[in-house]
């Protein structure tokens, strides 16, 4: 399997999610695992919504492959003929 630009973006994005949750726990000195898990879930949800709204459309816009049909994206059937 050959890594793509989307793979690199997703890796960097996941690292940013982990670092932001970890940074908050260090800044506030949180040691309780339940609170740590809660913060990680909240940051994960926030960054997931951000990814779907801001990052994914840009990736799909620049991708050579069509979007997954399960996502509800529609591909222009005449796009191949116009190229």
C-alpha positions as CSV (number, residue, x, y, z in Angstrom):
1,X,0.0,0.0,0.0
2,X,1.4,3.3,-1.0
3,X,1.0,6.3,1.4
4,X,-1.0,9.2,0.0
5,X,-1.3,12.9,0.9
6,X,-4.6,12.1,2.7
7,X,-2.8,9.5,4.8
8,X,-0.2,12.1,5.9
9,X,-2.9,14.7,6.6
10,X,-4.8,12.2,8.8
11,X,-1.6,11.2,10.7
12,X,-0.8,14.8,11.5
13,X,-4.4,15.5,12.4
14,X,-4.5,12.5,14.8
15,X,-1.2,13.6,16.5
16,X,-2.7,17.1,16.9
17,X,-5.8,15.7,18.6
18,X,-3.7,13.7,21.0
19,X,-1.3,16.6,21.8
20,X,-4.1,19.0,22.4
21,X,-5.8,16.7,24.9
22,X,-2.5,15.9,26.6
23,X,-1.5,19.6,26.8
24,X,-4.7,20.4,28.6
25,X,-4.2,17.7,31.2
26,X,-0.6,18.8,31.8
27,X,-1.6,22.5,32.1
28,X,-4.3,21.8,34.7
29,X,-2.4,19.1,36.5
30,X,-5.2,16.5,36.0
31,X,-4.3,13.1,37.3
32,X,-7.7,11.4,37.5
33,X,-8.1,8.9,34.6
34,X,-11.8,9.5,34.3
35,X,-11.3,13.2,33.8
36,X,-8.5,12.6,31.4
37,X,-10.7,10.2,29.4
38,X,-13.5,12.8,29.4
39,X,-11.2,15.5,28.1
40,X,-9.9,13.2,25.4
41,X,-13.4,12.4,24.3
42,X,-14.4,16.1,24.2
43,X,-11.3,17.0,22.2
44,X,-11.8,14.0,19.9
45,X,-15.4,15.1,19.2
46,X,-14.4,18.7,18.6
47,X,-11.6,17.8,16.2
48,X,-13.8,15.2,14.4
49,X,-16.4,17.8,13.7
50,X,-13.8,20.3,12.6
51,X,-12.2,17.6,10.3
52,X,-15.6,16.9,8.6
53,X,-16.4,20.5,8.1
54,X,-13.1,22.1,7.2
55,X,-10.5,19.5,6.2
56,X,-12.4,16.7,4.5
57,X,-14.0,18.9,1.8
58,X,-10.5,20.2,0.9
59,X,-9.1,16.7,0.7
60,X,-11.9,15.5,-1.5
61,X,-11.6,18.6,-3.7
62,X,-7.9,17.9,-4.4
63,X,-8.2,14.1,-4.6
64,X,-7.8,12.2,-7.8
65,X,-10.3,9.6,-6.6
66,X,-14.1,10.2,-6.3
67,X,-15.6,10.5,-2.8
68,X,-17.1,7.5,-1.2
69,X,-20.7,7.1,-2.3
70,X,-21.6,6.2,1.3
71,X,-20.8,9.7,2.4
72,X,-23.6,11.1,0.2
73,X,-21.2,12.7,-2.3
74,X,-22.2,12.8,-5.9
75,X,-19.7,12.7,-8.7
76,X,-20.3,14.6,-11.9
77,X,-20.7,11.9,-14.6
78,X,-19.5,14.3,-17.3
79,X,-16.3,15.3,-15.6
80,X,-14.3,12.6,-17.3
81,X,-15.4,13.6,-20.7
82,X,-14.5,17.3,-20.1
83,X,-11.0,16.6,-19.0
